[in-house]
Amino acid sequence: MITTGRRLLDRLATHRYHLYGSALVRIGIGTTILYICLANYAARHLFWGADNPWSPDLFRADTSRPIGLYTLASSGVWFEVLFHGQILLTLLYIVGYRGRIVAPLFCIATFALLQRNSLILSGGENLFMAITPFLAVLDGTRRLSLDRVIARRRGPRRVVRESPLVVLGTVAHNAAVLAIAVQVCIVYFMAGMYKVAGPLWRSGEAVYYIMGVPLFGSSGVHAFLADHLLILSAVTYFTVVLQVGFPVLVLVRRTRPFVIAAAIAFHLGIAVVMALPQFALIMISAELIFCDDKHYRALSRCLRPRSAERSEMSEGGIPVS
């Protein structure tokens, strides 16, 4: 058993796992942040700048919060530099350029953006804030990135695997993958247990009342569920089972793709029916970390013609190279 544990530790120190999942997390998170910046560009001063009802002076007076980048100065020039710098960093983060430098800067800038106005993600900020430190060290540009394209054009380069910096980076990446997965499991399990404690969820009626809420509900879906009680109960119980069972089902390799697909479908439904695309995109992006490179390689083979298959994805973990 000691030998097995030592072998596992050696693998975690020499192989970076879930590289495709990490890349998809990078692309998904970055796209979501870029969306909120561009969609609210005309109203940026109201949401994050001096026109915000929670002015920089009021923000600084709130001693329960640390000083934020957006409130270091009240100058309009300072705000414009920060906000447009955020957009530039987000674009670089999405395309995966200079990931080791850009990823930490993106996380710092986005943390400051959400600190100034956390409501903009409609609840998704809770998970984002929890995984921000791990996104900063996640090796998300090893695949599906501009860094990858540049590295392939330069050709193979010699890397000493035993180098302390390489080992530290590998361990940090694998730890970040695990930490993000744990955070997502906690979110699901706690949400599911809160639902189990609610009488309307236990009776199978909760979704009906949620759809009746003017802010998040849908009158069309609300009326449909009123006429189809069996579907109402099925959707309600499916939600509870998915959230409570997610941490267990995602651990089993054979059930993992199916539970991830169900979770993605669940959040796509939330994005469309409840008009919460920001929250849904953050959750979906984080969920993509669970499937390993073998799953994505199999999915790639299914989605593209055999004549276009390439041998880019390697078996199991990806050696540090």
C-alpha positions in Angstrom: 0.0 0.0 0.0 2.9 2.3 0.8 4.4 1.6 -2.6 1.0 2.3 -4.3 0.8 5.6 -2.5 4.3 6.6 -3.4 3.6 5.7 -7.0 0.5 7.9 -7.0 2.5 10.8 -5.5 5.1 10.4 -8.2 2.5 10.5 -10.9 1.0 13.7 -9.4 4.4 15.3 -9.4 5.3 14.3 -13.0 2.0 14.3 -14.9 -0.5 17.1 -15.4 -4.0 15.7 -15.5 -7.3 17.1 -17.0 -5.5 19.4 -19.3 -8.4 19.6 -21.8 -10.9 20.2 -19.0 -8.6 22.9 -17.6 -8.5 24.6 -21.0 -12.3 24.4 -21.3 -12.7 26.0 -17.8 -10.4 28.8 -18.9 -12.4 29.4 -22.1 -15.7 29.2 -20.4 -14.9 31.4 -17.4 -13.1 33.9 -19.6 -16.0 34.0 -22.1 -18.5 34.6 -19.3 -16.5 37.6 -17.9 -16.0 39.0 -21.4 -19.7 38.8 -21.9 -20.6 40.7 -18.8 -18.0 43.4 -19.7 -19.2 43.9 -23.2 -22.9 43.5 -22.6 -22.7 46.2 -19.9 -20.1 48.3 -21.6 -22.4 51.3 -22.1 -23.5 51.1 -18.4 -20.0 50.4 -17.0 -19.9 53.6 -15.0 -23.2 52.8 -13.3 -22.2 49.2 -12.5 -18.5 49.6 -11.5 -17.6 53.3 -11.8 -18.3 56.6 -10.0 -22.0 56.6 -11.0 -22.6 53.4 -8.9 -25.0 54.2 -6.0 -22.3 52.5 -3.8 -19.7 55.1 -4.6 -16.0 54.6 -4.1 -16.2 56.7 -0.9 -18.9 54.5 0.5 -17.0 51.4 -0.5 -13.8 52.6 1.2 -15.9 53.5 4.3 -17.1 49.9 4.6 -14.4 48.5 6.9 -15.7 44.9 6.5 -14.3 44.8 2.9 -10.7 45.0 1.8 -9.6 47.9 -0.4 -10.5 47.2 -4.0 -8.6 48.2 -7.2 -11.6 50.1 -8.4 -11.7 52.3 -5.3 -8.0 53.0 -4.9 -8.8 56.3 -6.7 -11.9 58.1 -7.8 -10.4 59.3 -11.1 -12.3 58.5 -14.2 -9.0 57.8 -16.0 -8.1 55.2 -13.4 -11.5 53.4 -13.9 -11.1 53.4 -17.7 -7.6 52.0 -17.5 -8.8 49.2 -15.1 -11.9 48.3 -17.0 -10.3 48.3 -20.5 -7.3 46.4 -19.0 -9.9 43.9 -17.7 -11.2 43.4 -21.3 -7.7 43.0 -22.7 -6.6 40.5 -20.0 -9.8 38.5 -20.5 -9.2 38.3 -24.3 -5.7 37.1 -23.7 -6.9 34.6 -21.1 -9.6 33.2 -23.4 -7.1 32.6 -26.3 -4.5 31.3 -23.9 -1.6 33.6 -24.4 1.2 33.7 -21.9 -0.9 31.8 -19.4 1.5 31.7 -16.5 1.5 35.5 -16.5 -2.0 36.3 -17.7 -4.0 33.8 -15.6 -3.0 35.3 -12.2 -3.5 38.9 -13.5 -6.9 37.9 -14.9 -7.9 36.4 -11.6 -6.8 39.5 -9.7 -8.6 41.9 -12.1 -11.8 39.8 -12.2 -11.8 39.5 -8.4 -11.7 43.3 -8.2 -14.4 43.7 -10.8 -16.8 41.4 -8.9 -15.8 42.9 -5.6 -17.0 46.2 -6.9 -20.3 44.7 -8.1 -20.9 41.1 -7.2 -24.5 41.0 -8.3 -23.6 41.0 -12.0 -23.1 37.2 -12.1 -26.5 36.5 -10.5 -25.1 34.1 -7.9 -22.2 32.7 -10.0 -19.8 35.0 -8.1 -19.9 32.7 -5.1 -18.3 29.8 -7.0 -16.0 32.1 -8.9 -14.7 33.7 -5.8 -14.1 30.2 -4.3 -12.1 28.9 -7.2 -10.2 32.1 -8.2 -7.0 31.2 -6.3 -7.0 27.8 -8.1 -7.6 29.4 -11.6 -4.5 31.4 -11.1 -2.2 28.3 -10.9 -4.2 26.0 -13.1 -2.3 25.1 -16.3 -5.1 26.0 -18.7 -3.0 26.8 -21.7 -1.4 23.5 -22.3 -4.2 22.6 -24.7 -6.6 24.6 -27.0 -4.5 27.8 -26.7 -2.3 30.2 -28.5 0.5 29.1 -26.2 0.0 25.5 -27.5 0.2 26.7 -31.1 3.4 28.7 -30.5 5.0 25.8 -28.6 4.3 23.4 -31.5 5.8 25.7 -34.0 8.9 26.1 -32.0 9.3 22.4 -31.8 10.0 20.1 -28.9 12.2 21.5 -26.1 14.1 19.7 -23.4 12.5 20.0 -20.0 14.0 18.5 -16.8 11.1 16.9 -15.1 13.0 16.8 -11.7 13.4 20.6 -11.8 11.9 22.0 -8.6 9.9 24.7 -10.5 8.5 22.1 -12.9 7.5 19.7 -10.1 6.0 22.6 -8.1 4.0 23.7 -11.2 2.8 20.2 -11.8 1.7 19.7 -8.2 0.0 23.1 -8.1 -1.9 22.3 -11.3 -3.1 18.9 -10.1 -4.0 20.4 -6.7 -6.0 23.1 -8.4 -7.9 20.6 -10.5 -8.8 18.7 -7.3 -9.7 21.9 -5.4 -12.0 23.2 -8.2 -13.7 19.8 -8.3 -14.2 19.8 -4.6 -15.7 23.3 -4.6 -18.2 22.3 -7.3 -19.2 19.2 -5.3 -19.7 21.3 -2.2 -22.0 23.7 -4.1 -24.1 20.8 -5.4 -24.3 18.8 -2.2 -25.2 21.8 0.0 -27.8 23.0 -2.5 -29.3 19.5 -2.7 -29.4 19.1 1.1 -31.1 22.5 1.5 -33.7 21.3 -1.0 -34.2 18.0 0.9 -35.0 20.1 4.0 -37.7 22.0 2.2 -41.3 20.6 2.2 -42.1 21.9 -1.3 -39.1 20.1 -2.7 -40.1 16.9 -0.9 -43.6 17.1 -2.2 -42.4 17.7 -5.8 -44.0 21.2 -6.1 -41.0 23.6 -5.7 -40.3 24.2 -9.4 -43.9 25.3 -9.9 -43.5 28.1 -7.4 -40.1 29.1 -8.6 -41.5 29.6 -12.1 -44.1 31.8 -10.6 -41.6 34.3 -9.3 -41.7 37.4 -11.5 -38.0 38.1 -11.3 -36.7 34.6 -12.4 -39.8 32.7 -13.4 -41.4 32.0 -16.7 -45.2 32.5 -17.1 -45.3 30.0 -20.0 -43.4 27.3 -18.1 -45.4 28.1 -15.0 -48.7 27.5 -16.9 -47.3 24.3 -18.6 -46.3 22.8 -15.2 -49.7 23.6 -13.8 -51.2 21.4 -16.5 -48.6 18.6 -16.4 -48.1 17.6 -12.7 -46.2 14.5 -13.6 -43.6 16.5 -15.4 -43.5 19.0 -12.6 -42.7 16.3 -10.0 -40.2 14.7 -12.3 -38.3 17.9 -12.8 -38.4 18.8 -9.1 -37.1 15.4 -7.9 -34.5 15.2 -10.7 -33.1 18.5 -9.4 -32.8 17.1 -5.9 -31.3 13.7 -7.0 -28.8 15.4 -9.3 -27.5 17.8 -6.7 -27.4 15.4 -3.8 -26.0 12.5 -5.8 -23.5 14.6 -7.9 -20.5 14.2 -5.6 -20.9 10.4 -5.6 -21.8 9.8 -9.2 -19.0 12.1 -10.5 -16.4 9.9 -8.8 -17.4 6.8 -10.8 -15.7 6.9 -14.2 -18.5 5.2 -16.1 -21.3 7.5 -14.7 -19.2 10.7 -14.8 -19.9 11.7 -18.4 -23.6 11.2 -18.0 -23.9 13.1 -14.7 -21.8 16.0 -16.2 -24.1 16.0 -19.3 -27.1 16.1 -17.0 -25.6 18.9 -15.0 -24.9 20.9 -18.1 -28.4 20.4 -19.4 -29.8 21.4 -16.0 -27.9 24.7 -16.1 -28.7 25.3 -19.7 -32.3 25.1 -18.7 -31.7 27.6 -15.9 -30.0 30.0 -18.4 -32.9 29.9 -20.8 -36.0 29.5 -18.6 -34.8 31.6 -15.6 -32.8 34.1 -17.6 -29.6 33.5 -15.6 -27.0 32.9 -18.3 -24.1 34.3 -16.2 -24.7 31.9 -13.3 -25.3 29.0 -15.7 -22.1 29.6 -17.7 -19.9 29.8 -14.6 -21.4 26.5 -13.3 -21.1 24.8 -16.7 -17.5 26.0 -17.1 -16.5 24.6 -13.7 -18.2 21.3 -14.3 -16.0 20.7 -17.4 -13.0 20.1 -15.1 -14.3 16.7 -14.1 -13.9 14.8 -17.4 -10.3 13.7 -18.0 -8.5 13.7 -21.3 -9.6 10.2 -22.2 -13.2 11.3 -22.1 -12.5 14.4 -24.3 -10.5 12.3 -26.7 -13.4 9.9 -27.1 -15.8 12.8 -27.5 -13.5 14.3 -30.2 -13.5 11.0 -32.1 -17.3 10.9 -32.0 -17.7 14.5 -33.2 -15.3 14.6 -36.1 -14.9 12.4 -39.2 -12.4 9.6 -39.0 -10.4 11.1 -41.8 -9.8 14.2 -39.7 -8.7 12.4 -36.5 -5.4 13.4 -35.2 -3.1 11.9 -32.6 -2.9 15.1 -30.5 -4.4 13.7 -27.3 -2.2 11.2 -25.5 -3.2 8.4 -23.2 -4.0 9.1 -19.5 -2.1 11.9 -17.9 0.0 14.4 -20.0 3.7 14.2 -19.2 5.4 17.5 -18.4 7.1 18.4 -21.7 
